Amino acid sequence: MEKMKCAFSAIPYQYASSEGICGWTFVSVPKELSVQIRKDFKYLEEGWGRLKVTATLGDSEWETAIWFDTKQDTYLLPLKAKIKKQEKVVLGDEVQIAILV
């Protein structure tokens, strides 16, 4: 299976539930890139549009997954609390991300 490395910039944001509870922090994969990933790798998706990836932010690399969000028509990448802390991620500030699908 051929792998695909994608690098992009994105702005982290927190997801708030319908009750207003904030939890997970995400970045959205750019739409054009999401379209290409979905075209090439949709057959590897698991439940809820989950696709395993290796993500890199700064000096941190971790195994994770991206999820396809039909409302935004893009993949979402969750940022672990440990990674946010290590890389001093600030909500609303642009970050450089790379994912290996």
Backbone as CSV, one residue per row, in Angstrom:
resi,resn,N_x,N_y,N_z,CA_x,CA_y,CA_z,C_x,C_y,C_z
1,MET,0.848,-1.187,0.000,0.000,0.000,0.000,0.888,1.243,0.000
2,GLU,0.595,2.146,-0.891,1.309,3.420,-1.010,0.890,4.350,0.129
3,LYS,1.855,5.031,0.734,1.544,5.993,1.797,1.577,7.403,1.219
4,MET,0.911,8.313,1.922,0.827,9.702,1.474,1.179,10.606,2.647
5,LYS,2.165,11.500,2.465,2.515,12.469,3.506,1.919,13.815,3.120
6,CYS,1.225,14.421,4.067,0.545,15.685,3.843,0.985,16.688,4.899
7,ALA,1.410,17.847,4.478,1.782,18.913,5.411,0.858,20.102,5.173
8,PHE,0.438,20.727,6.265,-0.480,21.865,6.147,-0.422,22.703,7.418
9,SER,-0.951,23.899,7.338,-1.091,24.743,8.523,-2.574,24.775,8.885
10,ALA,-2.842,24.908,10.172,-4.227,24.907,10.637,-4.305,25.651,11.969
11,ILE,-5.511,26.019,12.336,-5.745,26.727,13.593,-6.501,25.795,14.542
12,PRO,-5.889,25.435,15.676,-6.547,24.556,16.646,-7.772,25.229,17.269
13,TYR,-8.792,24.405,17.524,-10.004,24.896,18.181,-10.549,23.799,19.077
14,GLN,-11.346,24.178,20.069,-11.961,23.199,20.963,-13.368,22.910,20.509
15,TYR,-13.725,21.648,20.587,-15.079,21.212,20.286,-15.941,21.423,21.516
16,ALA,-17.088,22.028,21.336,-18.027,22.203,22.440,-19.276,21.378,22.147
17,SER,-19.717,20.595,23.116,-20.915,19.777,22.947,-22.156,20.674,22.957
18,SER,-23.300,20.071,22.672,-24.553,20.837,22.670,-24.853,21.405,24.061
19,GLU,-24.241,20.820,25.109,-24.414,21.330,26.467,-23.407,22.433,26.779
20,GLY,-22.540,22.761,25.813,-21.550,23.807,26.005,-20.283,23.337,26.699
21,ILE,-20.145,22.024,26.858,-18.963,21.474,27.523,-17.835,21.354,26.500
22,CYS,-16.683,21.941,26.821,-15.525,21.870,25.922,-14.677,20.669,26.292
23,GLY,-14.158,20.046,25.282,-13.342,18.867,25.541,-12.172,18.795,24.587
24,TRP,-12.332,18.022,23.553,-11.262,17.754,22.603,-10.831,18.996,21.832
25,THR,-9.539,19.042,21.528,-8.995,20.075,20.657,-8.708,19.430,19.311
26,PHE,-9.102,20.102,18.235,-8.940,19.588,16.877,-8.281,20.614,15.977
27,VAL,-7.769,20.124,14.849,-7.484,20.963,13.687,-8.225,20.318,12.530
28,SER,-8.684,21.136,11.614,-9.347,20.639,10.411,-8.320,20.521,9.298
29,VAL,-8.323,19.377,8.640,-7.461,19.181,7.479,-8.064,20.008,6.343
30,PRO,-7.260,20.766,5.588,-7.813,21.580,4.493,-8.696,20.745,3.558
31,LYS,-9.753,21.367,3.057,-10.736,20.644,2.238,-10.125,19.968,1.014
32,GLU,-9.254,20.682,0.299,-8.671,20.093,-0.914,-7.872,18.844,-0.563
33,LEU,-7.151,18.906,0.537,-6.357,17.773,0.989,-7.271,16.640,1.461
34,SER,-8.342,16.984,2.154,-9.311,15.980,2.608,-9.932,15.249,1.431
35,VAL,-10.258,15.981,0.380,-10.839,15.366,-0.820,-9.861,14.349,-1.404
36,GLN,-8.586,14.726,-1.497,-7.578,13.830,-2.060,-7.375,12.592,-1.175
37,ILE,-7.299,12.804,0.132,-7.129,11.681,1.063,-8.316,10.738,0.946
38,ARG,-9.516,11.280,0.928,-10.720,10.435,0.879,-10.781,9.669,-0.435
39,LYS,-10.394,10.319,-1.517,-10.392,9.665,-2.831,-9.439,8.468,-2.828
40,ASP,-8.255,8.655,-2.264,-7.215,7.629,-2.306,-7.311,6.579,-1.194
41,PHE,-7.886,6.941,-0.037,-7.809,6.055,1.116,-9.138,5.733,1.789
42,LYS,-10.264,6.122,1.209,-11.569,5.854,1.825,-11.756,4.373,2.126
43,TYR,-11.223,3.515,1.280,-11.379,2.072,1.485,-10.718,1.589,2.789
44,LEU,-9.842,2.392,3.380,-9.184,2.038,4.643,-9.923,2.590,5.866
45,GLU,-10.937,3.417,5.636,-11.670,3.997,6.753,-12.365,2.923,7.575
46,GLU,-12.401,3.154,8.879,-13.122,2.281,9.791,-14.411,3.004,10.185
47,GLY,-15.061,2.575,11.246,-16.310,3.189,11.676,-16.222,4.695,11.841
48,TRP,-17.288,5.390,11.501,-17.418,6.851,11.604,-16.380,7.598,10.759
49,GLY,-15.901,6.999,9.687,-14.944,7.673,8.811,-13.559,7.801,9.407
50,ARG,-13.205,6.904,10.314,-11.914,6.935,11.011,-10.823,6.363,10.124
51,LEU,-9.714,7.104,10.022,-8.583,6.696,9.202,-7.304,6.848,10.021
52,LYS,-6.560,5.756,10.194,-5.341,5.792,11.008,-4.245,6.585,10.300
53,VAL,-3.531,7.413,11.081,-2.431,8.229,10.553,-1.338,8.349,11.613
54,THR,-0.179,8.802,11.175,0.876,9.242,12.068,0.941,10.752,11.912
55,ALA,0.851,11.472,13.012,0.842,12.935,12.962,2.129,13.495,13.547
56,THR,2.546,14.642,13.015,3.725,15.342,13.512,3.374,16.812,13.718
57,LEU,3.748,17.319,14.873,3.580,18.733,15.206,4.837,19.142,15.955
58,GLY,5.609,20.046,15.384,6.879,20.426,16.010,7.801,19.225,16.100
59,ASP,8.312,18.959,17.304,9.200,17.809,17.531,8.434,16.563,17.978
60,SER,7.112,16.656,18.045,6.290,15.549,18.542,5.672,14.757,17.393
61,GLU,5.709,13.436,17.532,5.083,12.548,16.551,4.266,11.522,17.318
62,TRP,3.049,11.208,16.847,2.197,10.248,17.544,1.282,9.527,16.562
63,GLU,0.899,8.307,16.976,-0.063,7.511,16.217,-1.447,7.951,16.640
64,THR,-2.315,8.205,15.654,-3.652,8.684,15.954,-4.557,8.337,14.774
65,ALA,-5.634,9.052,14.643,-6.551,8.868,13.521,-7.186,10.203,13.192
66,ILE,-7.623,10.322,11.957,-8.430,11.468,11.545,-9.838,10.936,11.301
67,TRP,-10.826,11.775,11.528,-12.223,11.397,11.324,-12.831,12.318,10.288
68,PHE,-13.638,11.751,9.383,-14.282,12.577,8.385,-15.545,13.186,8.969
69,ASP,-15.629,14.514,8.895,-16.781,15.264,9.394,-17.626,15.683,8.195
70,THR,-18.805,15.083,8.060,-19.660,15.383,6.909,-20.227,16.803,6.959
71,LYS,-20.313,17.403,8.149,-20.825,18.778,8.246,-19.831,19.774,7.668
72,GLN,-18.525,19.547,7.930,-17.487,20.443,7.412,-16.899,19.925,6.097
73,ASP,-17.235,18.676,5.745,-16.717,18.038,4.530,-15.187,17.998,4.539
74,THR,-14.637,17.661,5.704,-13.190,17.598,5.874,-12.860,16.608,6.989
75,TYR,-11.616,16.210,7.050,-11.166,15.369,8.155,-10.795,16.244,9.341
76,LEU,-10.971,15.683,10.546,-10.588,16.347,11.784,-9.477,15.545,12.443
77,LEU,-8.449,16.245,12.905,-7.339,15.626,13.609,-7.371,16.080,15.063
78,PRO,-7.573,15.143,16.011,-7.547,15.532,17.425,-6.113,15.747,17.892
79,LEU,-5.918,16.757,18.736,-4.606,17.023,19.325,-4.626,16.565,20.773
80,LYS,-3.764,15.613,21.114,-3.689,15.109,22.481,-3.220,16.220,23.420
81,ALA,-3.696,16.182,24.659,-3.295,17.172,25.674,-1.781,17.168,25.855
82,LYS,-1.176,15.982,25.873,0.272,15.861,26.037,1.010,16.594,24.905
83,ILE,0.543,16.436,23.694,1.170,17.083,22.523,0.986,18.596,22.611
84,LYS,-0.228,19.036,22.959,-0.488,20.476,23.088,0.456,21.100,24.104
85,LYS,0.656,20.412,25.215,1.526,20.929,26.272,2.986,20.949,25.806
86,GLN,3.467,19.830,25.253,4.858,19.733,24.792,5.193,20.796,23.756
87,GLU,4.255,21.049,22.850,4.503,21.969,21.735,3.981,23.376,21.999
88,LYS,3.463,23.597,23.216,2.968,24.918,23.624,1.931,25.474,22.628
89,VAL,0.972,24.607,22.267,-0.085,24.988,21.328,-1.067,25.916,22.021
90,VAL,-1.391,27.014,21.353,-2.354,27.986,21.851,-3.556,27.972,20.908
91,LEU,-4.754,27.815,21.485,-5.962,27.829,20.650,-6.008,29.124,19.853
92,GLY,-6.323,29.003,18.576,-6.433,30.176,17.714,-5.143,30.571,17.021
93,ASP,-4.000,30.020,17.446,-2.720,30.314,16.799,-2.403,29.227,15.773
94,GLU,-2.010,29.625,14.590,-1.724,28.676,13.513,-0.567,27.744,13.882
95,VAL,-0.725,26.465,13.541,0.333,25.470,13.763,0.624,24.762,12.447
96,GLN,1.808,24.179,12.359,2.216,23.398,11.196,2.074,21.918,11.557
97,ILE,1.343,21.191,10.724,1.038,19.782,10.977,1.470,18.960,9.766
98,ALA,1.889,17.740,10.019,2.110,16.778,8.938,1.427,15.486,9.349
99,ILE,0.792,14.828,8.389,0.195,13.520,8.660,0.666,12.551,7.593
100,LEU,0.890,11.324,8.021,1.262,10.249,7.119,0.102,9.268,7.118
101,VAL,-0.549,9.156,5.969,-1.714,8.276,5.832,-1.237,6.942,5.306
